Amino acid sequence: MIGYTMVGTTDLKRAERFYDPLMALIGQERCYCDEQVASWGRKDDDRAPRFFTGYPFDGNCASVGNGTMTAFLVESADVIDRMFEIAMERGGRDQGKPGFRPQYGDGFYAAYVRDPDGNKLAFVCYDARKSSASRT
């Protein structure tokens, strides 16, 4: 259903430094990069969804939409914990520490951050195991 998602940035190099290690943790490669945009996904499958960040096409400043969020499906709570740490180290802002969200399902584990440009991101796992760590 989704071909790609794109979020705006005011500093592409900073955005690349923020997203490169996060995408690597979930097996997404840098697929494309020029002076306007960078993308991550699967180089071997151009039909798989990709994630982009870049300067807005119209040349105006990037702006963040209230209620807009990109959620990345992650294989485990441990990877989400690491992604959250990296996001905080790379200039992200905490919008919801890693943890179970039982209101969304028994195994729903997530963390919420804003990237350095203010774009909201979620790292989610739908079937995390409580026994894998001491999370509440």
Secondary structure as the mmCIF struct_conf table of DSSP 4:
data_model
#
loop_
_struct_conf.conf_type_id
_struct_conf.id
_struct_conf.beg_label_comp_id
_struct_conf.beg_label_asym_id
_struct_conf.beg_label_seq_id
_struct_conf.end_label_comp_id
_struct_conf.end_label_asym_id
_struct_conf.end_label_seq_id
STRN STRN1 TYR A 4 GLY A 8
BEND BEND1 THR A 10 THR A 10
HELX_RH_AL_P HELX_RH_AL_P1 LEU A 12 LEU A 25
TURN_TY1_P TURN_TY1_P1 ILE A 26 GLY A 27
HELX_LH_PP_P HELX_LH_PP_P1 GLN A 28 GLN A 28
STRN STRN2 GLU A 29 CYS A 33
BEND BEND2 GLU A 35 GLN A 36
STRN STRN3 VAL A 37 GLY A 41
TURN_TY1_P TURN_TY1_P2 LYS A 43 ASP A 44
TURN_TY1_P TURN_TY1_P3 ASP A 46 ARG A 47
BEND BEND3 ALA A 48 ALA A 48
STRN STRN4 ARG A 50 GLY A 54
TURN_TY1_P TURN_TY1_P4 PHE A 57 ASP A 58
BEND BEND4 GLY A 59 ASN A 60
HELX_LH_PP_P HELX_LH_PP_P2 CYS A 61 ALA A 62
HELX_LH_PP_P HELX_LH_PP_P3 VAL A 64 GLY A 65
TURN_TY1_P TURN_TY1_P5 ASN A 66 GLY A 67
STRN STRN5 MET A 69 LEU A 73
BEND BEND5 GLU A 75 GLU A 75
HELX_RH_AL_P HELX_RH_AL_P2 ALA A 77 GLU A 89
TURN_TY1_P TURN_TY1_P6 ARG A 90 GLY A 91
STRN STRN6 ARG A 93 PHE A 100
HELX_RH_3T_P HELX_RH_3T_P1 PRO A 102 TYR A 104
TURN_TY1_P TURN_TY1_P7 ASP A 106 GLY A 107
STRN STRN7 TYR A 109 ARG A 114
TURN_TY1_P TURN_TY1_P8 PRO A 116 ASP A 117
STRN STRN8 LYS A 120 CYS A 125
TURN_TY1_P TURN_TY1_P9 TYR A 126 ASP A 127
HELX_RH_3T_P HELX_RH_3T_P2 LYS A 130 SER A 132
BEND BEND6 ALA A 133 ALA A 133
#
